[in-house]
Amino acid sequence: MRCRSESMKYLSIAAAIMILSAGTASAELVLEAPQIVHDSGEDLWVFGYSVPSCADWDADGKRDLIVGEGGSSYPNGRVRVYRNVGSAEAPVFAGYVYAMADGDTLTWPAAGCLGLFPRVVNWDDDGRKDLLVGTAEGTVRIYRNVGTDSEPLFDAGAFVQAGIEQPENIDIGFRATPAWVDWNLDGRHDLLIGAGDGRLRIYLDTAGNGEPQLAAALIIQQEGGDLVVPGGRSSPDFADCDGDGIRDLLVGNTAGQLLLYGNVGTDTDPGFSSYIEVLSDGRVIDLPGEARSRPFVCDWTGSGHIDVLIGSAEGLVYFYEGREIISAVQLPPLTGPLAAYPNPFNPRVNLAFALVEPQHVVLSIYSVAGQRVARLARGNFPAGEQLFTWDGRDNRGRDLPSGQYIVRLSWPGADEQRKITLLR
């Protein structure tokens, strides 16, 4: 695959084809620049790899911070609780306690890049917070609350099992990263788990209420095959991230990225397209090194927008505040629609667009099934006209067959698409 960006000498060609319009655009998750969460005025830091989430731990109406730790040179996986001494709109933390189980600090062996992966859940519908924990070895444990909802204390814990006829301990191989979700909106909470192999598994609850009875794992699919998160060590959450009223997959990975798989199915029968890389302040999220990004979706400030917490290899907790989702109709970045010419083409097509102001954009080619086959550009571009050329090859330099393809130009908050036809 070869591509090139040209300057103003192609403006007359592009302008002749462009017809001014508002365009059709879809929204996407747009995040502000990252902040590091503080403890007592300093950067909050835990031993090993951090795994953050939030919940009202002490039932005082304010979100508290729950962080798993361990891994690397720290062999003990534990769970820290930072109580919010600020307000619901502006959380403040001043010290932590460790979650307690069976009269002692809740501890489980850490390995490699994971200590414990905790999520606060109401496991058995008794109105008290329980603790669901993924482990480095690939199992999942549930610690039931034997205290109160405002002062949680947990039992010794047990392995979570799945399978109706012959239940067995869940074991996904290594690096279990669970999320407690109602996958198909049947009123029951189901277990979504990421894994070291990059796949995502869903265990559907078949019980009507009370203690869940999980069916055997289903591997989440994408375009007829297993959805495999690039780089492995998938860490999922499930929420409506693009403002269309349907929940999407937001996933971290080994490299420290944040990937959004848009739901192209329904809220009761989810299906997923190719991912897009989530931007923070106009830049792709890519934490330093082999960061093992572990995201948690929340409304941190009570603003009504999607916010995201992400843990990392540094032991820090990153906070990304969500912007209000704005469509391209409200804030048009283009002076005209994305243009493609000639169309049909063989084998080269020119792709032109013009920006109102400097913008971070991604220009990609997709199959009609939604699979990205080529990326032509990703980066910050100045205001004005740009032109790229695609030669009908995929990212590996292989000639693609005749047929229809989709050009997608994405920018923070929206995108524009155009069909093109390759004739060989």
C-alpha positions in Angstrom: 0.0 0.0 0.0 1.2 3.5 -0.9 -0.4 6.8 -0.1 0.6 10.4 -0.3 -0.7 13.8 0.9 -0.6 16.6 -1.6 -0.9 20.4 -1.2 -3.0 23.2 -2.6 -2.2 22.4 -6.3 -5.0 19.8 -6.1 -7.5 22.1 -4.6 -9.3 22.9 -7.9 -9.9 19.1 -8.5 -11.2 18.5 -5.0 -13.3 21.7 -5.0 -14.9 20.7 -8.3 -16.2 17.5 -6.8 -17.1 18.6 -3.3 -20.7 19.7 -2.8 -21.1 21.7 0.5 -23.2 19.9 3.0 -23.5 19.3 6.8 -22.5 15.7 6.1 -23.6 12.5 7.9 -21.6 11.7 11.0 -21.6 9.4 13.9 -20.5 10.4 17.4 -17.7 8.7 19.3 -16.1 8.8 22.8 -14.1 12.0 23.2 -11.9 12.5 26.2 -10.0 15.4 27.7 -6.3 15.3 28.5 -5.3 12.8 31.2 -5.0 13.7 34.8 -3.3 11.5 37.5 -5.5 10.9 40.4 -4.1 12.2 43.7 -3.9 10.9 47.2 -3.2 13.5 49.9 -2.1 16.0 47.3 0.4 13.6 45.6 0.2 11.2 42.7 -1.7 8.2 43.9 0.6 5.1 43.5 0.1 1.4 44.3 2.5 -1.5 44.3 2.8 -3.1 40.9 0.0 -2.7 38.3 -3.0 -0.6 39.2 -6.5 -1.7 38.4 -9.0 1.1 39.3 -12.8 1.2 39.6 -15.2 3.3 41.7 -18.2 2.5 43.8 -19.9 4.0 46.9 -18.0 1.8 49.3 -19.3 3.2 52.6 -22.9 4.1 51.3 -22.4 7.8 52.0 -23.6 8.9 48.6 -20.1 9.6 47.2 -18.0 7.6 44.8 -14.9 6.0 46.4 -11.9 4.6 44.6 -11.1 0.8 44.6 -7.8 -0.1 43.2 -6.2 -3.6 42.7 -2.5 -3.8 43.1 0.4 -6.3 42.7 2.4 -8.0 40.0 5.9 -7.3 38.7 8.2 -7.5 41.8 5.2 -7.4 44.2 4.0 -11.0 44.7 0.9 -10.2 46.7 -2.3 -9.1 45.0 -4.5 -6.9 47.2 -7.3 -4.4 47.0 -7.0 -0.8 48.2 -10.0 1.4 49.2 -9.6 5.1 49.0 -12.6 6.8 50.7 -13.8 10.1 49.1 -13.4 12.9 51.6 -14.4 15.5 49.1 -17.7 15.8 47.3 -19.6 13.7 44.8 -18.7 16.3 42.1 -15.0 16.7 43.1 -13.6 13.5 44.7 -10.7 13.9 47.1 -8.7 11.1 48.7 -6.5 11.1 51.8 -5.1 7.6 52.5 -6.5 4.1 52.0 -7.3 0.8 53.7 -7.0 -2.7 52.4 -10.2 -4.7 51.8 -10.5 -7.4 54.5 -11.5 -11.1 54.0 -11.9 -13.8 56.6 -10.5 -11.4 59.3 -7.3 -10.5 57.4 -6.2 -8.4 54.4 -7.7 -9.9 51.3 -4.6 -11.3 49.4 -4.1 -13.6 46.4 -0.9 -14.5 44.6 0.1 -12.1 41.9 2.1 -13.0 38.8 3.6 -11.1 35.9 1.5 -8.0 35.1 -1.4 -8.6 37.4 -2.1 -8.6 41.1 -5.8 -8.5 41.6 -8.6 -7.1 39.3 -11.5 -6.1 41.6 -15.0 -5.0 40.8 -17.7 -4.2 43.3 -20.9 -6.1 42.6 -24.2 -7.2 44.3 -23.5 -10.9 43.6 -26.4 -12.5 45.4 -29.0 -9.8 45.4 -28.9 -9.3 49.2 -28.4 -5.5 48.9 -24.8 -5.7 50.2 -21.7 -5.0 48.2 -19.6 -8.1 47.3 -16.2 -8.2 45.6 -15.6 -9.9 42.3 -11.9 -10.4 41.6 -9.9 -11.6 38.6 -6.6 -13.3 39.1 -3.3 -13.5 37.3 -3.7 -17.2 36.9 -6.9 -16.8 35.0 -9.5 -17.7 37.6 -12.2 -15.5 39.1 -13.2 -15.3 42.7 -16.2 -14.0 44.6 -15.9 -12.6 48.1 -19.3 -12.3 49.7 -20.0 -9.4 52.1 -20.6 -10.7 55.6 -20.5 -7.2 57.1 -22.9 -4.4 56.2 -23.4 -2.3 53.0 -21.7 0.7 54.7 -18.9 -1.3 56.3 -18.1 -4.2 53.9 -16.2 -7.3 55.3 -15.8 -10.3 53.2 -15.7 -14.1 53.6 -12.7 -16.3 52.6 -13.9 -16.2 49.0 -14.7 -19.0 46.5 -13.9 -19.6 42.8 -16.7 -18.6 40.4 -18.0 -21.5 38.4 -19.8 -21.8 35.1 -21.7 -24.6 33.3 -25.2 -25.7 34.1 -25.0 -29.5 34.2 -21.5 -29.8 35.6 -20.2 -26.5 36.9 -16.5 -26.0 36.9 -14.2 -23.2 38.1 -13.8 -20.5 35.4 -10.2 -20.6 34.1 -9.5 -18.5 31.0 -5.8 -19.3 30.9 -4.2 -16.2 32.4 -4.9 -12.5 33.3 -8.7 -12.7 34.0 -10.2 -9.2 33.8 -14.0 -9.4 34.7 -16.8 -7.0 34.3 -20.3 -7.5 35.8 -22.9 -6.5 33.1 -26.4 -7.2 31.8 -25.2 -8.3 28.4 -28.6 -9.0 26.8 -30.9 -6.7 28.9 -32.8 -9.6 30.4 -32.6 -8.2 33.9 -29.8 -10.6 35.0 -26.2 -9.7 35.4 -23.8 -11.7 33.3 -20.0 -12.1 33.6 -17.8 -10.6 30.8 -14.1 -11.5 31.0 -11.1 -10.4 29.1 -8.0 -12.6 29.0 -4.3 -12.8 28.1 -5.1 -14.3 24.7 -7.0 -11.1 23.8 -10.4 -12.8 23.5 -13.6 -11.8 25.3 -15.8 -14.3 27.0 -19.4 -13.9 28.2 -21.0 -16.1 30.8 -24.8 -15.6 30.8 -26.7 -15.9 34.0 -29.6 -18.4 33.7 -31.0 -17.8 37.3 -34.0 -15.6 37.8 -32.7 -13.9 40.9 -30.3 -14.5 43.9 -27.1 -16.4 43.4 -26.2 -16.4 39.6 -26.0 -19.6 37.7 -23.6 -19.0 34.8 -23.8 -20.9 31.5 -20.6 -22.0 29.8 -18.5 -19.4 28.0 -19.4 -17.9 24.7 -16.6 -16.2 22.8 -17.6 -12.8 21.5 -17.6 -12.7 17.8 -16.6 -10.1 15.2 -17.4 -10.6 11.5 -17.8 -14.3 11.8 -14.7 -15.0 13.9 -13.4 -14.5 17.4 -13.0 -10.9 18.4 -9.3 -10.8 19.4 -8.0 -7.5 20.9 -4.7 -6.5 19.3 -1.7 -7.1 21.6 -3.6 -9.4 23.9 -4.5 -9.0 27.6 -7.9 -7.6 26.8 -9.5 -5.7 29.6 -13.2 -4.8 28.8 -16.0 -2.6 30.0 -19.4 -2.3 28.5 -21.2 1.0 28.2 -22.8 3.4 25.7 -19.7 5.3 24.7 -20.8 7.0 21.4 -24.2 8.4 22.5 -26.4 6.3 20.3 -28.2 4.6 23.1 -26.6 1.2 22.5 -23.8 -0.1 24.7 -20.3 -0.6 23.2 -17.1 -2.4 24.2 -14.3 -0.3 25.6 -11.2 -2.4 25.9 -7.6 -1.9 27.1 -4.7 -4.1 26.0 -1.0 -5.0 26.6 0.3 -1.9 24.8 -1.7 0.6 26.9 -4.2 1.6 24.3 -7.9 2.3 24.7 -10.0 0.7 21.9 -13.7 1.2 21.1 -15.6 -1.5 19.4 -18.9 0.1 18.3 -22.0 -2.1 18.7 -23.5 -2.6 15.3 -26.1 -5.0 16.7 -28.7 -4.2 19.3 -28.7 -3.7 23.0 -30.2 -7.2 23.4 -28.1 -8.9 20.8 -24.7 -7.1 20.6 -22.5 -7.3 17.6 -19.2 -5.5 17.0 -17.4 -3.6 14.2 -13.7 -3.0 13.9 -12.2 -0.9 16.6 -11.2 2.7 16.7 -8.5 4.1 18.9 -9.9 6.5 21.5 -8.5 10.0 21.6 -7.6 12.1 24.6 -7.3 15.8 23.8 -6.9 15.0 20.2 -4.2 12.3 20.6 -4.5 8.6 20.6 -4.4 7.1 24.1 -1.2 5.0 24.3 0.2 4.8 27.8 4.0 4.5 28.2 5.7 1.1 27.6 3.8 -2.2 27.9 1.3 -0.5 30.1 -1.5 -3.1 30.3 -4.3 -0.5 30.2 -7.2 -1.5 32.4 -10.2 0.9 31.9 -13.3 1.5 34.0 -16.2 3.5 32.7 -17.9 5.8 35.2 -19.3 9.3 35.8 -16.5 10.5 38.0 -17.7 14.1 38.4 -21.5 13.6 38.2 -21.6 15.6 34.9 -23.6 13.1 33.0 -20.8 12.5 30.6 -18.8 9.2 30.2 -15.5 9.4 32.1 -12.8 6.7 32.1 -10.3 5.6 34.8 -7.3 3.6 33.5 -4.7 1.7 35.5 -1.2 1.1 34.2 2.2 -0.6 34.8 3.4 2.5 36.7 1.0 1.9 39.6 -0.7 5.2 38.8 -4.4 5.8 38.1 -5.2 8.0 35.1 -8.5 9.9 34.9 -9.9 11.0 31.5 -12.9 13.3 31.7 -15.4 12.9 29.0 -16.5 15.7 26.8 -20.1 16.3 25.7 -20.7 14.2 22.6 -21.1 16.6 19.7 -22.1 15.6 16.2 -20.6 16.9 13.0 -23.8 18.7 12.3 -23.3 20.8 15.4 -19.6 21.4 14.8 -18.6 20.8 11.2 -14.9 20.2 10.8 -15.1 20.0 7.0 -15.7 22.7 4.4 -17.3 19.9 2.3 -17.8 16.2 2.3 -15.1 13.6 1.8 -14.5 13.4 -2.0 -13.3 10.3 -3.9 -12.4 10.4 -7.7 -12.4 8.7 -10.0 -15.1 6.4 -8.7 -15.2 3.6 -9.8 -11.4 3.3 -10.1 -8.6 1.0 -11.2 -6.4 0.8 -9.3 -5.9 4.3 -7.8 -8.4 6.6 -6.2 -7.9 10.2 -4.9 -9.4 11.0 -1.6 -9.8 14.7 -0.8 -11.0 16.6 2.3 -10.6 20.1 3.7 -10.5 21.1 7.4 -12.0 24.2 8.9 -9.3 24.2 11.6 -6.3 22.1 12.6 -7.6 18.6 13.6 -6.5 15.1 14.5 -7.9 12.8 11.8 -7.7 9.2 10.8 -8.3 8.1 7.2 -8.9 4.4 6.7 -10.4 2.0 4.1 -12.9 -0.7 5.3 -14.5 -3.7 3.6 -18.3 -3.6 3.4 -18.3 -6.1 6.2 -16.6 -3.5 8.5 -13.1 -4.9 8.5 -10.4 -2.3 8.2 -8.1 -3.2 5.3 -5.9 -0.2 5.0 -5.0 2.9 7.0 -3.9 5.9 4.9 -3.3 8.6 7.5 -3.4 9.2 11.3 -2.2 12.4 12.8 -2.6 16.1 13.3 -3.4 18.1 10.1 -3.5 21.8 9.5 -6.6 23.7 8.3 -7.1 23.5 4.6 -7.3 21.0 1.8 -5.6 17.6 1.8 -5.4 14.9 -0.9 -4.4 11.2 -0.5 -4.1 8.4 -3.0 -5.0 4.8 -2.4 -3.7 2.1 -4.8 -6.1 -0.7 -3.9 -3.7 -2.6 -1.6 -4.2 -3.7 2.0 -1.8 -3.0 4.9 0.4 -5.9 3.8 0.8 -4.6 0.3 -1.5 -7.2 -1.3 -3.9 -6.3 -4.1 -7.5 -6.4 -3.0 -10.2 -7.9 -5.2 -12.8 -5.9 -7.1 -15.8 -4.7 -5.1 -17.1 -2.0 -2.9 -15.1 -0.5 -0.1 -15.8 2.3 2.5 -13.5 5.3 3.1 -13.8 6.5 6.6 -12.5 9.9 7.8 -12.6 10.2 11.6 -12.0 13.1 13.9 -12.8 13.7 17.6 -16.5 13.4 18.0 -17.6 12.2 14.6 -16.7 10.7 11.2 -17.7 10.8 7.6 -17.9 7.8 5.2 -18.1 7.3 1.4 -18.4 4.2 -0.7 -15.9 3.6 -3.5 -15.8 0.8 -6.1 -12.6 -0.9 -7.2 -12.8 -2.5 -10.7 -9.8 -4.6 -11.8 
